[in-house]
Amino acid sequence: MMHNFPNINKWNELPKSYQSIVHSASHVANTMMQAKYDAANPAALKRLVAAGAQLRPFTPPVMEACFKAANELYAETAAANADFKTVYDAVVAFRGDQYLWWQVAEYGFDTFMIRARTRV
């Protein structure tokens, strides 16, 4: 679904079959990139650790400061750029719904499996 894009008229001029091709290709590219990312990163992480990298989580105060700074930047950008605000508002709403779902469905299982993987 496309709306409020600068070149929407050019998009609308395309034959429906071309729109369908672009839509399908975009979905394939997105899926393949995510799959490549998910498949390659564990091996890359193992190589980093084998080479001596020490993995440490950010502390809660660092995470809070980053969260605060990012949200301040988003608010400033949204105030100055209506297109950004439109997209960002949609992202925030979507993210809220997704975190609700993850909290119920995925988070508990993933957390359990992360802890249980060393017992196998």
C-alpha positions as a Markdown table, in Angstrom:
| # | Residue | x | y | z |
|---|---|---|---|---|
| 1 | Met | 0.0 | 0.0 | 0.0 |
| 2 | Met | 1.5 | 3.3 | -1.1 |
| 3 | His | 0.3 | 6.8 | -0.2 |
| 4 | Asn | 1.7 | 10.2 | 0.4 |
| 5 | Phe | 4.9 | 9.6 | -1.6 |
| 6 | Pro | 6.3 | 12.3 | -3.9 |
| 7 | Asn | 6.3 | 10.1 | -7.0 |
| 8 | Ile | 2.9 | 8.5 | -6.3 |
| 9 | Asn | 1.6 | 9.7 | -9.6 |
| 10 | Lys | 4.4 | 8.0 | -11.5 |
| 11 | Trp | 3.6 | 4.8 | -9.5 |
| 12 | Asn | -0.1 | 5.0 | -10.3 |
| 13 | Glu | 0.8 | 5.4 | -14.0 |
| 14 | Leu | 2.5 | 2.0 | -14.0 |
| 15 | Pro | 0.4 | -0.9 | -15.3 |
| 16 | Lys | -1.0 | -3.0 | -12.5 |
| 17 | Ser | 1.2 | -5.9 | -13.6 |
| 18 | Tyr | 4.4 | -3.8 | -13.1 |
| 19 | Gln | 3.2 | -2.6 | -9.7 |
| 20 | Ser | 2.7 | -6.3 | -8.8 |
| 21 | Ile | 6.2 | -7.2 | -10.0 |
| 22 | Val | 7.8 | -4.4 | -7.9 |
| 23 | His | 5.6 | -5.3 | -4.9 |
| 24 | Ser | 6.6 | -9.0 | -5.2 |
| 25 | Ala | 10.3 | -8.2 | -5.8 |
| 26 | Ser | 10.3 | -5.9 | -2.7 |
| 27 | His | 8.9 | -8.6 | -0.5 |
| 28 | Val | 11.4 | -11.2 | -1.8 |
| 29 | Ala | 14.3 | -8.7 | -1.3 |
| 30 | Asn | 13.1 | -8.0 | 2.3 |
| 31 | Thr | 12.7 | -11.6 | 3.2 |
| 32 | Met | 16.0 | -12.7 | 1.7 |
| 33 | Met | 17.9 | -9.8 | 3.5 |
| 34 | Gln | 16.4 | -10.7 | 6.8 |
| 35 | Ala | 17.1 | -14.4 | 6.3 |
| 36 | Lys | 20.7 | -13.6 | 5.3 |
| 37 | Tyr | 21.1 | -11.4 | 8.4 |
| 38 | Asp | 19.7 | -14.0 | 10.7 |
| 39 | Ala | 21.8 | -16.8 | 9.2 |
| 40 | Ala | 25.1 | -14.9 | 9.0 |
| 41 | Asn | 25.2 | -13.1 | 12.3 |
| 42 | Pro | 25.7 | -16.1 | 14.7 |
| 43 | Ala | 28.8 | -17.2 | 12.7 |
| 44 | Ala | 30.1 | -13.6 | 12.7 |
| 45 | Leu | 29.6 | -13.3 | 16.4 |
| 46 | Lys | 31.4 | -16.6 | 17.0 |
| 47 | Arg | 34.4 | -15.3 | 14.9 |
| 48 | Leu | 34.5 | -12.1 | 16.9 |
| 49 | Val | 34.5 | -13.9 | 20.2 |
| 50 | Ala | 37.1 | -16.4 | 19.0 |
| 51 | Ala | 39.3 | -13.5 | 18.0 |
| 52 | Gly | 39.1 | -12.1 | 21.6 |
| 53 | Ala | 36.1 | -9.8 | 21.5 |
| 54 | Gln | 34.4 | -9.5 | 24.9 |
| 55 | Leu | 30.7 | -9.1 | 24.7 |
| 56 | Arg | 29.0 | -6.9 | 27.2 |
| 57 | Pro | 25.5 | -5.5 | 27.3 |
| 58 | Phe | 25.0 | -1.8 | 27.6 |
| 59 | Thr | 24.1 | -0.8 | 31.2 |
| 60 | Pro | 20.5 | 0.3 | 31.9 |
| 61 | Pro | 21.7 | 4.0 | 32.5 |
| 62 | Val | 23.3 | 4.0 | 29.0 |
| 63 | Met | 20.3 | 2.5 | 27.4 |
| 64 | Glu | 18.0 | 5.0 | 29.2 |
| 65 | Ala | 20.2 | 7.9 | 28.0 |
| 66 | Cys | 20.2 | 6.6 | 24.4 |
| 67 | Phe | 16.5 | 6.1 | 24.5 |
| 68 | Lys | 16.0 | 9.7 | 25.8 |
| 69 | Ala | 18.3 | 11.2 | 23.2 |
| 70 | Ala | 16.8 | 9.3 | 20.4 |
| 71 | Asn | 13.2 | 10.3 | 21.4 |
| 72 | Glu | 14.3 | 13.9 | 21.7 |
| 73 | Leu | 15.8 | 13.8 | 18.2 |
| 74 | Tyr | 12.6 | 12.1 | 16.8 |
| 75 | Ala | 10.5 | 14.8 | 18.4 |
| 76 | Glu | 12.6 | 17.6 | 17.0 |
| 77 | Thr | 12.7 | 16.0 | 13.5 |
| 78 | Ala | 8.9 | 15.4 | 13.6 |
| 79 | Ala | 8.3 | 19.1 | 14.5 |
| 80 | Ala | 10.3 | 20.2 | 11.6 |
| 81 | Asn | 9.3 | 17.6 | 9.0 |
| 82 | Ala | 5.7 | 16.6 | 8.4 |
| 83 | Asp | 6.6 | 13.6 | 6.2 |
| 84 | Phe | 8.9 | 12.3 | 9.0 |
| 85 | Lys | 6.1 | 12.8 | 11.6 |
| 86 | Thr | 3.6 | 10.9 | 9.4 |
| 87 | Val | 6.0 | 7.9 | 9.1 |
| 88 | Tyr | 7.3 | 8.1 | 12.6 |
| 89 | Asp | 3.8 | 8.2 | 14.1 |
| 90 | Ala | 2.9 | 5.1 | 12.1 |
| 91 | Val | 6.1 | 3.3 | 13.2 |
| 92 | Val | 5.4 | 4.1 | 16.9 |
| 93 | Ala | 1.8 | 2.8 | 16.7 |
| 94 | Phe | 3.0 | -0.4 | 14.9 |
| 95 | Arg | 5.8 | -0.9 | 17.3 |
| 96 | Gly | 3.5 | -0.6 | 20.3 |
| 97 | Asp | 1.2 | -3.3 | 18.8 |
| 98 | Gln | 4.2 | -5.5 | 18.0 |
| 99 | Tyr | 5.7 | -5.3 | 21.4 |
| 100 | Leu | 2.3 | -6.2 | 22.9 |
| 101 | Trp | 2.3 | -9.3 | 20.7 |
| 102 | Trp | 5.9 | -10.1 | 21.4 |
| 103 | Gln | 5.3 | -9.8 | 25.1 |
| 104 | Val | 2.6 | -12.4 | 25.0 |
| 105 | Ala | 3.8 | -14.7 | 22.2 |
| 106 | Glu | 7.5 | -14.5 | 21.4 |
| 107 | Tyr | 9.3 | -12.9 | 24.3 |
| 108 | Gly | 8.5 | -15.6 | 26.9 |
| 109 | Phe | 9.5 | -18.5 | 24.6 |
| 110 | Asp | 12.6 | -16.8 | 23.3 |
| 111 | Thr | 13.7 | -15.9 | 26.8 |
| 112 | Phe | 13.2 | -19.5 | 27.9 |
| 113 | Met | 15.0 | -20.9 | 24.9 |
| 114 | Ile | 18.0 | -18.6 | 25.5 |
| 115 | Arg | 18.3 | -19.9 | 29.0 |
| 116 | Ala | 17.7 | -23.6 | 28.0 |
| 117 | Arg | 20.1 | -23.8 | 25.1 |
| 118 | Thr | 23.0 | -24.5 | 27.4 |
| 119 | Arg | 21.2 | -27.5 | 28.8 |
| 120 | Val | 20.9 | -29.5 | 25.6 |
